[in-house]
Amino acid sequence: MAKKKSEIDLGKGFKRIFYVASSIWAVVIIIMILVRWDECEPYPNYTIPARCVGETLGGRLVEGLIFWAVSLVAVVAAYRFLKWIGAGFKK
C-alpha cells in the first residue's frame, strides 16, 4: 500500500535535524577553542595566563574533538532512547 502525501516521516526529519545540530555544535566548539587560544598567543607587552603554559593549538583541537565526540554519543543515545519509547506507542 502506498503512503499518503499527508503522512510525515518523523524519523527522517529528526535525523536531518540531528545532522544539522551536530554540525552547528562542532562549529561552535571550534570557535570557542580558537577564541580561548587567542588569549594564549604571545603579544608584545602581554603576560600569558598560567593556564596557557605548555598548551598547543593541536592539543586544544584534539580536546575539542573528544568533547564533541562524547557529546555526540550522548545525543545519539538520547535519540535512540526516545525512538525506542516512541516505538512502544505504535500499534
N, C-alpha and C positions, 0 to 999 in steps of 0.2 A: 504494500500500500504506500502510495506517495505521500510525502509530508505536505501539509497545507502551508501556504505562504505566511499565515499568521503565526505559525509555530516558531519559537525562538530557540536557538541552540545556545543555552546559557554556558555550557562548558567551553565552547569556542570563544565566546565573549570574555569569560573570566580568564582564559589563557592569554588572550590578547592584552587585557588589562594588566595581567601579571608581567608579561614581557615588557610592556611599556614602563610599568612602575619599577621593575628591576633595573632597566636601563637608566632611568632617571636617577635612581638611588646610587648606581655606580658612578654616574657623573657627579652627583653631589659629594660623594666620598672623595673622589679625586680632587674636586675643587677645595674641599676642606683641608686635604693634605697639602695641596700647593699653597694655600693661604697660610697655613701654620708653618710650612717650610720657609716661606718668605721671611718670617721672623728670625730664622736661623742663618740667613745669608749674612756674611760679614760685610759691613759697610764702613767707610771711614768714620771715626769717632762714634762707633756704636758698640756697645757691650752686648755680646751674645748671651742669651739666657742660659742658665745652668742645665736646663733640660735638653739643650741642643748639642751639648758636648758629646762627641763620638757618634752622632747620628748621621746617616746619609739619606739622600733622597730615594735611592733604590730601596733601602730598608724600610722607609716610611711607606713607599708604594706597595711593598710586599705585605706589610702590616694591614694596609687598607684593603688589599686583595683578600687577605684571610678574613678580615672583618666582614667584607661584602659576601664572601662565600658562606660564612657561618650564618649571617642574617638571611641569605637566600635559602639555605637549608631549613631554617626555622619557618620561613614563609611558605615554602613548599610543604612542609609537614602540616602547617595550619590549613593550607588549601586542601590537602588530601583528607584531613580530618573532617573539614566542613563538607567536602564532597561525599564522604562516607556517611555523614549524618543525613545529607540530602537524599542519598540513595535509599535510605531507610523509609522515606516517605512515599516512594514510588509504589505503584500497585503491581 
